[in-house]
Amino acid sequence: MGRRSGKPYRTPLNVFSADVDGRAGVAILLTYGPNRDWLKNITAAGGGRMRRYGKTFGVANPRRLTKAEAAPYVSSRWRPVFARLPFDEAVLLTKAD
């Protein structure tokens, strides 16, 4: 949801399953860099909704980290892929519902 327009938006992202401080979550590589409206929107709102594998769920507590800082949170199955992608920053989010 746009923070000023209120319009819903769809943005393709590189999303990885993660365990964020003992809770189910996701790590999103900042493919387009950190200065993006979707990131500003979820940061301002403290979370939002996302769709993955055909399911929509809430996300909360956005934390921007370096890719190296975020890597230990990514599920071990996907960590090698996460590490090889050429991006420097990530956002961690916990699933809210």
Number of C-alpha atoms within 10 A of each C-alpha: 15 14 15 7 7 8 8 9 9 9 7 6 12 13 17 20 19 26 19 19 9 9 12 16 24 24 28 22 26 23 16 10 12 16 9 11 13 17 17 14 16 20 17 12 15 14 19 20 15 14 10 9 5 7 7 11 13 15 21 19 18 21 14 20 17 14 21 13 11 23 20 13 21 23 18 14 10 13 17 12 10 23 15 8 12 11 15 15 19 26 20 26 27 22 21 15 10
